Amino acid sequence: MAQSFDIKPPDYLAQLPQAPASDVKKLGWRGLMKTVRSGGKLVVTNHDAPEAVIMSVEEYSDLMQAARQTAAQTESALSALRQRFDQRLAALQSPDAGDRLRNVMAAGAHLDGKVKVGTSY
């Protein structure tokens, strides 16, 4: 599914070297690749609207490596969050969980004008 940029292209695309689609025919693939080699990437436009980005294998590899690192960091953060959730949930599974909850609810809150937060409240 192609995305249309009717208003203006995003800033990150506007900062890249650009070539109209007609240059593909005029300069040929070698001409376009010469531009890609010098800048790493090239935005191909059609009627001044971005149509495609051609990038070097090195740029693509860097992009994929960054995506893998981001995915690994996200998975690591989610794993830590799951572990913390499971630990809290395990407290509800203990045999005395019902009694502890009833005791907390029966005691009432004595805030003394302060907000109490944290894992122990």
C-alpha angles and dihedrals in degrees: 000000000000120000119223122214101200097162104039136316118263115271094251090060094044090058094057125087111267136206129181117245088246088069089066087066097034100045097025127217093298092055092050092046090052088058091045091051091052096047105021094234141032132200113221111209134197115201088347092303119116112253105167144352119227114199138178121257088249092055091047092049091050090049093050092047090052090049091051092049091049091049091049092049091048092049091048092051091047091049091053090048091049091050092051091048092049091050091052092045090051089061088063091054095058116110094244096046094106093050093048091050093049090050092051092048093046093050094061125210121289103189099163089208093306132111112236119203138160142079093300096058 
